[in-house]
């Protein structure tokens, strides 16, 4: 899988910030680090994927996304425990 771009809806960004205290910039840092993509489960017929990675500040995050072509459509991100 070759992800060239990533995006998230305003609703998804709000959810990440309010529920998980993850800012969009942190998601971009993880996605830009070329993490290993893992296949997750299907949700409402759409395949989900996830990556684990560190932000520049050292936070370990999990980013969950679907795909549309070569674009990752980020659904959520949260700090790993």
MARVEXSE-305632 format. One line per 10 residues: number of its first residue (from 1); for each residue x, y, z of N, C-alpha, C, CB. Coordinates in Angstrom, 3 decimals, decimal comma. Glycine has a CB too. Layout:
BEGIN
NUM> X/Y/Z/X/Y/Z/X/Y/Z/X/Y/Z ~ ...
***
This chain:
BEGIN
1> 0,850/-1,175/0,000/0,000/0,000/0,000/0,896/1,239/0,000/-0,967/-0,002/1,227 ~ 0,548/2,175/-0,867/1,346/3,385/-0,996/0,485/4,603/-0,664/1,941/3,504/-2,422 ~ 0,620/5,112/0,534/-0,125/6,288/0,976/0,708/7,528/0,670/-0,471/6,205/2,501 ~ 0,143/8,429/-0,122/0,857/9,657/-0,487/0,319/10,877/0,255/0,763/9,889/-1,988 ~ -0,945/10,799/0,681/-1,591/11,918/1,373/-2,427/11,383/2,520/-2,470/12,748/0,400 ~ -2,779/12,272/3,417/-3,689/11,913/4,497/-4,537/13,121/4,818/-2,920/11,421/5,754 ~ -5,757/12,844/5,214/-6,691/13,900/5,551/-7,684/13,356/6,565/-7,416/14,438/4,285 ~ -8,456/14,251/7,141/-9,517/13,861/8,080/-10,600/14,923/8,017/-8,967/13,698/9,550 ~ -11,810/14,509/8,252/-12,920/15,469/8,287/-12,780/16,357/9,513/-14,296/14,738/8,296 ~ -13,465/17,474/9,495/-13,469/18,368/10,656/-14,008/17,627/11,882/-14,320/19,639/10,369
11> -14,988/16,787/11,671/-15,575/16,007/12,777/-14,544/15,044/13,381/-16,813/15,214/12,282 ~ -13,783/14,357/12,512/-12,762/13,424/13,004/-11,668/14,174/13,764/-12,146/12,628/11,831 ~ -11,249/15,322/13,254/-10,219/16,116/13,932/-10,704/16,590/15,299/-9,816/17,324/13,069 ~ -11,970/17,004/15,349/-12,553/17,440/16,617/-12,610/16,281/17,608/-13,960/18,020/16,393 ~ -13,011/15,111/17,145/-13,079/13,916/17,987/-11,702/13,576/18,560/-13,629/12,723/17,183 ~ -10,670/13,583/17,708/-9,318/13,255/18,159/-8,848/14,223/19,240/-8,343/13,273/16,978 ~ -9,138/15,493/19,046/-8,692/16,501/20,007/-9,482/16,425/21,307/-8,818/17,894/19,405 ~ -10,804/16,373/21,205/-11,643/16,400/22,406/-11,608/15,103/23,204/-13,061/16,703/22,023 ~ -11,648/13,967/22,529/-11,713/12,691/23,254/-10,342/12,127/23,584/-12,485/11,680/22,447 ~ -9,361/12,312/22,681/-8,055/11,670/22,852/-6,897/12,642/23,055/-7,766/10,820/21,666
21> -7,193/13,944/23,021/-6,165/14,971/23,199/-5,025/14,822/22,188/-5,608/14,911/24,618 ~ -5,385/14,509/20,941/-4,406/14,361/19,861/-4,672/15,463/18,840/-4,487/12,932/19,194 ~ -3,665/16,253/18,570/-3,786/17,330/17,596/-3,447/16,819/16,200/-2,872/18,509/17,973 ~ -4,023/17,457/15,181/-3,813/17,030/13,808/-2,336/17,043/13,444/-4,594/17,918/12,855 ~ -1,598/18,013/13,922/-0,166/18,084/13,624/0,547/16,811/14,076/0,464/19,313/14,302 ~ 0,136/16,240/15,220/0,743/15,008/15,709/0,444/13,840/14,770/0,243/14,693/17,123 ~ -0,777/13,796/14,243/-1,136/12,752/13,276/-0,259/12,888/12,039/-2,643/12,839/12,890 ~ -0,075/14,110/11,569/0,771/14,343/10,399/2,209/13,895/10,649/0,746/15,821/10,016 ~ 2,713/14,119/11,854/4,079/13,703/12,186/4,216/12,186/12,103/4,468/14,194/13,592 ~ 3,228/11,473/12,628/3,265/10,009/12,597/3,158/9,506/11,156/2,123/9,415/13,461
31> 2,211/10,045/10,396/2,008/9,583/9,029/3,207/9,912/8,135/0,742/10,205/8,451 ~ 3,856/11,031/8,371/5,004/11,440/7,551/6,250/10,605/7,836/5,313/12,910/7,785 ~ 6,246/9,888/8,936/7,418/9,090/9,308/7,486/7,747/8,568/7,412/8,843/10,805 ~ 6,583/7,528/7,617/6,510/6,300/6,829/6,394/5,060/7,722/7,741/6,182/5,929 ~ 5,356/5,025/8,548/5,184/3,878/9,454/4,724/2,634/8,707/4,180/4,217/10,555 ~ 4,889/1,510/9,349/4,404/0,235/8,794/2,881/0,196/8,924/5,062/-0,997/9,529 ~ 2,209/-0,048/7,826/0,742/-0,081/7,810/0,275/-1,493/8,105/0,181/0,407/6,444 ~ -0,665/-1,600/9,027/-1,231/-2,900/9,395/-2,723/-2,909/9,057/-1,004/-3,202/10,912 ~ -3,182/-4,076/8,618/-4,598/-4,231/8,272/-5,399/-4,439/9,558/-4,812/-5,429/7,281 ~ -6,472/-3,683/9,672/-7,393/-3,829/10,793/-8,644/-4,553/10,338/-7,751/-2,460/11,394
41> -9,736/-4,313/11,014/-10,991/-4,964/10,656/-11,818/-4,066/9,749/-11,789/-5,328/11,914 ~ -12,826/-4,646/9,136/-13,742/-3,865/8,310/-14,794/-3,230/9,213/-14,411/-4,752/7,214 ~ -15,128/-1,985/8,902/-16,177/-1,266/9,623/-17,159/-0,745/8,584/-15,587/-0,091/10,501 ~ -18,411/-1,192/8,687/-19,445/-0,824/7,722/-18,991/-1,062/6,292/-19,836/0,631/7,901 ~ -18,319/-2,185/6,075/-17,886/-2,583/4,740/-16,591/-1,956/4,260/-18,940/-2,261/3,783 ~ -16,028/-1,043/5,039/-14,776/-0,395/4,634/-13,613/-0,964/5,432/-14,862/1,139/4,826 ~ -12,562/-1,350/4,709/-11,365/-1,866/5,359/-10,679/-0,747/6,139/-10,396/-2,480/4,320 ~ -10,326/-1,033/7,381/-9,582/-0,072/8,198/-8,144/-0,548/8,322/-10,233/0,102/9,607 ~ -7,253/0,404/8,467/-5,831/0,159/8,650/-5,377/0,974/9,841/-5,012/0,518/7,369 ~ -4,226/0,609/10,395/-3,688/1,406/11,484/-2,176/1,405/11,431/-4,175/0,884/12,833
51> -1,623/2,439/12,025/-0,171/2,569/12,149/0,140/3,011/13,577/0,410/3,590/11,098 ~ 1,320/2,654/14,032/1,827/3,126/15,311/3,050/3,968/15,011/2,163/1,939/16,287 ~ 3,192/5,065/15,732/4,367/5,896/15,511/4,516/6,933/16,602/4,293/6,574/14,158 ~ 5,692/7,552/16,623/5,995/8,583/17,617/5,908/9,969/17,002/7,385/8,361/18,216 ~ 5,410/10,896/17,808/5,405/12,298/17,412/6,797/12,868/17,679/4,300/13,106/18,182 ~ 7,050/14,091/17,217/8,340/14,730/17,485/8,564/14,910/18,988/8,419/16,091/16,772 ~ 7,479/15,030/19,743/7,574/15,178/21,205/7,738/13,841/21,917/6,340/15,885/21,738 ~ 7,659/12,730/21,165/7,871/11,417/21,757/6,619/10,659/22,136/8,698/11,559/22,941 ~ 5,440/11,218/21,897/4,195/10,500/22,203/4,019/9,352/21,220/2,968/11,456/22,150 ~ 3,649/8,190/21,728/3,386/7,025/20,885/1,894/7,011/20,569/3,836/5,687/21,588
61> 1,570/7,150/19,276/0,174/7,209/18,847/-0,179/6,038/17,951/-0,105/8,516/18,121 ~ -1,461/5,705/17,945/-2,051/4,814/16,962/-2,969/5,668/16,111/-2,820/3,611/17,636 ~ -2,819/5,571/14,796/-3,667/6,296/13,853/-4,465/5,266/13,070/-2,821/7,213/12,893 ~ -5,793/5,442/13,024/-6,698/4,513/12,343/-7,273/5,221/11,117/-7,845/4,020/13,303 ~ -7,280/4,532/9,972/-7,761/5,175/8,754/-8,302/4,165/7,758/-6,651/5,980/8,115 ~ -9,109/4,672/6,842/-9,532/3,942/5,654/-8,763/4,539/4,490/-11,096/4,023/5,427 ~ -9,001/4,038/3,295/-8,289/4,588/2,144/-9,251/4,961/1,032/-7,259/3,591/1,627 ~ -8,825/5,920/0,256/-9,498/6,301/-0,978/-8,380/6,577/-1,970/-10,462/7,560/-0,785 ~ -8,111/5,599/-2,819/-6,968/5,708/-3,718/-5,680/5,700/-2,915/-7,061/6,983/-4,575 ~ -4,835/6,705/-3,121/-3,574/6,782/-2,372/-3,663/7,732/-1,175/-2,449/7,231/-3,296
71> -4,906/8,026/-0,752/-5,139/8,936/0,369/-5,656/8,175/1,580/-6,130/10,038/-0,026 ~ -5,027/8,405/2,734/-5,507/7,849/3,999/-6,570/8,790/4,553/-4,332/7,653/5,024 ~ -7,749/8,263/4,795/-8,849/9,028/5,368/-8,867/8,708/6,863/-10,237/8,683/4,672 ~ -8,222/9,555/7,659/-8,033/9,287/9,082/-9,369/9,365/9,812/-7,025/10,282/9,695 ~ -9,637/8,337/10,603/-10,875/8,236/11,367/-10,637/8,698/12,802/-11,416/6,788/11,345 ~ -9,532/8,239/13,386/-9,204/8,620/14,762/-7,721/8,372/15,017/-10,074/7,830/15,782 ~ -7,247/8,913/16,114/-5,887/8,668/16,588/-5,920/8,806/18,093/-4,843/9,657/15,940 ~ -5,116/7,999/18,762/-5,074/8,030/20,223/-3,696/7,638/20,718/-6,139/7,099/20,820 ~ -3,418/8,040/21,946/-2,123/7,724/22,538/-2,121/6,285/23,020/-1,797/8,686/23,699 ~ -1,066/5,561/22,704/-0,933/4,180/23,166/-0,503/4,189/24,617/0,081/3,388/22,297
81> -0,965/3,188/25,340/-0,630/3,084/26,772/0,576/2,224/26,982/-1,796/2,524/27,566
***
